[in-house]
Amino acid sequence: LVLLNDPSFVEAARSFAARVLRDGGETVESRISWAYRCSLQRSPSESEIQILIPLLGHHEKRYAADPAAATELLAVGIAPIPKDLDPVTLAAWTHIARVLMCLHETITRN
């Protein structure tokens, strides 16, 4: 929980999410795969992709209904908020990045 909620960690996840959106391709699946390769040096399994897609959808719906919450999440840390990315999308992908960054495999095996 310390990693999940630490402001520096949230900021790092936001920065990683911005990279995923810019460099990960156009589809959700390609972005998840790109994020896995960057964070875990492997491709995700089909079941891992199928877990993250609904999680992303949940956060997209949440932030679309409450854009102020997206802005609040994105304001954590000192790194500038990217102006070229949709805040709702970036906030949702920040949660996906946080999940990947908090995996046991990421923390202890990389």
N, C-alpha and C positions, 0 to 999 in steps of 0.2 A: 504493500500500500504506500510505502514511502516513495518508491519510484513513480508509482502511478499518479500521485498528487503533488509531488515536488514541483515548484514553479519552473525550475530549470529544465526538468524533464518534460513538462507540458510544452514549454517553448521549443525544446528539441523535437518533440513529436510534431509540432506545428510546422517547423522548418522541413522536417522529413516529409510531411504530407504535401507541402508545396512542391517539393522535388518529385514526388509521386505523380502529382497532377500535371506537372510540366513535362516530365521525362518518361512516364510510365505507359504512354499510349493513350488511345481514345476510349477503350472499353474498360468496364469495371474489372473484368477478368485479367486483362493485360496489366492494369495498374496493380492489382493484388500480386500477380506473378512478379512484376518488377520489384515491388516492395519486399517480397520474400527473398528474391535473389540478392537484393542490396543488404537486407538485415540478417538473413540466415544463410546466405550463400548456397541456396537450394531453391528448387521450384516447389510451390505448394501442392499438396495433394488435392484431388477433386473435393474431398470432404472438407478440407480447410477452406477452400474457395466458397463452398456452399454454406459454411458457417458465417463467413465474413460478409457475404452479399446481403443477407437480411439485416445484419447488424448495421451495415452502412445505410441501408434503406431506412431503418429505424431512426438513425441520427439525422439523416437528411429530412425526414418528415418533422422531426422534433424541431430542428433549427429553422425550417421553412415556416413553421407555425410561430416561432419565437426568435426572430432575427437578432433581438437584443441579447439573447443567451449566446448566440454564435459570436457576436461582437465581444461579449465579456470573456469567453474562452480565448478568443484570438488575441486579446489584450494582455494575456499573461506573458510576462517576460519583457525583455528590452529590445529584442530583434524587431525591426520594422515589419508591419503587417503588409504582405504583398498586395499592391493595388490592382494587379492584373488578374487576380483570382476571386471568384465569387465567395463571399464570406460564409455562406451556408454550406457550400460544397467543401471549402477548406476546413471548416469546423468539423464536419462529418468525417472527413478523411483524417483529421487529427486524432479522432478516436480510434480509427483503424491503425494508425501509426502507433498509438499508445499501446494497443493490444499486442502488436508485434514486438515492440520494444520491451514489454513486460513478460514475454514468454521466457520460461526457464531456459529454453534452448538459446535464446538471445543473450540472456544475462550471464549464463555460466559456461556456455560451450563455444562461444565465438571468440 
